[in-house]
């Protein structure tokens, strides 16, 4: 069986399994298993367990469940509501201020969770009903949350960047630093579009219906500031080389949990169990996807599919920016069908030598890749954030969510173009903090 035919077969099998509604981790693992079984027979059983376990047997992965726990503690408490309310009181006089509050809350909340679904769910539960109550169209209310939630995989601490760092053996601290300015830039670009869209459609009346005194605006800050300080402290110890990502994530999770319990008096067993249960479910889901993706990547390599694709891309005698465009198109299509973690585990080791040989900075590429993956979170058929929004607002048609999120997809494409023109937006901070890579 030729690598080309094997590749088409395994991809077709994956799409068929995904089409049945099978969980992504099981679809990846089963498609890989079937391909390996047809190629090697029963001998595959001897390497099946070891291959999947080796995909997650890395101490650096401890950071993932810790950051997930950190996010679950905030998402399962009224902290998200306090953050949202505080921003609304400060931005209510701006055209489209409630949309800006949602996007800003998503940006800040991303720094607490590192997870897109958690950000989308936590802010959407308050933001969508409030925007609909104040008269915003369903497309504006849901689309802004769906897009704002994607910031969770870009703004550090980002689970996606952790996975990229481990898959490519690059510095996770440096990756986090590379994501700071692009994350801030994309958040402001979302906000700028929201202001333009709201002024164009005449939603100013929604932003001036309520007035708040300075005392009311400052009232919610005491509960929000501790979380912001924890984020700043976590990033400081990472950037300063004081602690490893796993250590910083563990301390950050512990401090966040303590603040949540004390500030909101969650001294009963049930809310604490809910926090750990939520974190466990999401962590196991991520780890299962990563283990299955490792098996899928092993199958692609064993069948020489990876090597064939890599050689074909490397042998393309085209301008390096054309090459980057082809890679981004490939990632965009992959991101529409697979979650970011699975795409990165499968493709990053293959693409890493190609982009470095072409002269691209691997940390800059990580940010471009991540923004590309953000697009996949709000585009069908496997747009994870779309499902989260559907669960929050089941009465809103999926068509409205897609229509509201589409302009933000174009903003993400613009952000990628800006990063291609000005790569220092991603590389300046890590170079200043950790030195230029020789």
C-alpha positions, 0 to 999 in steps of 0.5 A: 500500500503506497503512502498516498493511498494509505494517507487517503484511507486513514483520513477517510476512515477518520472522517467517517468515524467522526461523522457517526458522532464518535468522540474525537479521541476514540475516532482518532485512536480507532482510525489509527488502530485499523490502519496499523492492524491492516499493515502489521496484523496482530503485532500492533497489540504489542505497541498499542499501549506503550505508544499511547502512554508515551504520548502523555508520559511527560512531566511537563503535561502536569501543567495542563490539568493544573491550569484546567483546575485553575480555570474550573475554580474560576468558572465554577464560582461567581468570579466570572460574573464579577469580572463581567459586571465590573467591565460592563460598569466601566464600558457601558458608555461606549457604543456597543459597550456590552459587547466590549465587556464580553470580549474584554472579559473573555480576554482576561478570563483566558489568562485564568483558564488557558481553555477556550471552552471554559472561557466561552462557557463562563462568560457566555452564561452571563453575557448572552442573556444580558445582551439579549435582554438589552436588545442586541441581536442574537447573532451579535450576542452569540458571535462575540462570545464564540469569538472571544472564547477563542482567546483562551488558547492564545493568551497565556497560560495557554494549554495549546502552547504547552502542547506545542512546546512539548511536541516541538521541544521548544521553551514553554515560557518563551512561547507564553511570552510570544503570545502576550502581545498578539493576544492583546492585539487580537483582543483589541482588534475584536473590540474595534470591530465590535465598536464599528459594527455597533455604530454601523448598526445603531446599537448606541442606545443599548450602551447608555441605558444604564448609568453607574457611579464611580463607587459602583464601578469600583465595588467589584474590583476587590474580588477581581484583583486577586485573580489578576494578581495570581495571573500576573504572578504566575506569568512572572515566575514563568518569564523570570525562570523562577519556576517550571510551567508545572510548578507555576501551574500547581501554585497558581491552581492552589492559590486560585482555589483558595481565593475562590473558596475564601472570597465566595465562601464555598466551604461546602463539599458539593461546590468543591467536588464540582470544581474538581469534577469539572477539571477532571473531565476536561483534563481527561478529555484533553489527555485522551485526545493527546494519547490518541493523537500520538497513536494517529501520528505513529500510524502516519509515520509507520505508513510513511505518510508523514515523511511523504507529505513532509518531503513533498512540502519541502521539495516545493520550489516556491517562495517561502511565503507561498509555502507558509500560505500552503501550510496555513491552508492545510492547518485551517482545514485540519482545524475545522475537523479536529481540536487544536490539541490533536492538530498540534500533536499530529502536525507540529513535529512534521512542520517544525523542521520545514518552517525552521529550514525556511527561515521562520521563527518557530515561536512566531509560527506557534502564534500564527498556528494558534490563531489559525486554530482559533478559526477552527473553533468557530467554524463548522463542522467541528467548531467546539465553541459553536457547540458550547454556545448552543448549549448555553443558548439552545433557542438561538439557531446555529445559523445566527451564531455562525453569522455573528462569528464570521466577521471575527474570523476575518479579523483573525485572518487580518491578525495573521497577515499583520503578524506576517508583516510585523513578526516582532509583535510575537518575537520582541518580548521573548527576545528581550526577556530571554535573549535572541536565539542564535 
